[in-house]
Amino acid sequence: MMALDTLRSTLGQPVEWEQSVLPSGWPELDAALPDRGFPRGVVELTAPHALGGGTSIALAVVRAAQEKDPRAWCAWVDPEGTLYAPAVAWAGVDLQRLFVVRPPCKETGRTAVKVAEAHAFAVIVVDGLTEPRSARDKRALKPEILIRKLALAAERGGSTLLLLTDALAPREATWPVALRLELGRAPGHLVVKVAKDRRGRIGLGKAIVPMKTRPCLASVA
C-alpha cells in the first residue's frame, strides 16, 4: 500500500460534513435507522454468510457520499476480490473516486486501519473482517483493539466505516461499534434490525426495505 502521506497528497483533503450522519438516499433504509442516516465511526452490517444485502447498502452509502460533494473519495477494502465493477457503476458509484485495495485476508484489519488513518475518505467499506483464527498469530490485533483503532481513525477523519461481516462466524464478544445492523433477505426485500446503537436505541422490530427503491443509475436518470 502507498504511504499515507502519498495517499493524502494524491486524493487531497477529506471533505468535512456539516451533518453528523450521512443519509444513504434509500428512503426506507434511512427511516429504519436511529438517526435517519449512517453516523461517523464504525458501523457493522452483518448477515448469515454475509449474504443479507450489506453490499447493496454499502454501495448506496458510497454513492450518497460522492453525490453530496464532488470532491469526496471513498475506499473499499476487498481482500477476496468480490467487488464487481459493473454492479458498482450500476449502483451510481463514480468508479473514478473509489479507491479499492485488495490485501491478503490475514492483513485485512491492519490494512483497514491504514486506510482509515489516511483521513482521506468520506466512506470506507471493509469486506470480510473476521477474528483471528489462531492465537499464535502474533501480528493479529485483538478484535476489540482493532475496532477501537478503526473507530478512532474514522471519527478523527470524519469518515463512516462500514464493516461487512458474517453473522455466523465465531466471535468471542460483540464488537464495540457505533451501530450494528442485522440483515436478512426476503423476496425482493431486505430485512433490517438495529441490534446495537451507541445511544442504546435498539429496535425491537425489523424493518422491511424494498430492493426496488435502492438508489441506482435507473432511479437517478
PyMOL commands that set and color helices and strands:
alter all, ss='L'
color gray80, all
select helices_A, chain A and resi 4-11+27-31+48-50+54-68+85-90+95-97+105-117+143-157+211-213+217-220
alter helices_A, ss='H'
color red, helices_A
select strands_A, chain A and resi 21-22+38-39+41-47+74-77+98-101+123-127+160-166+179-186+189-197+207-210
alter strands_A, ss='S'
color yellow, strands_A
deselect
rebuild
show_as cartoon
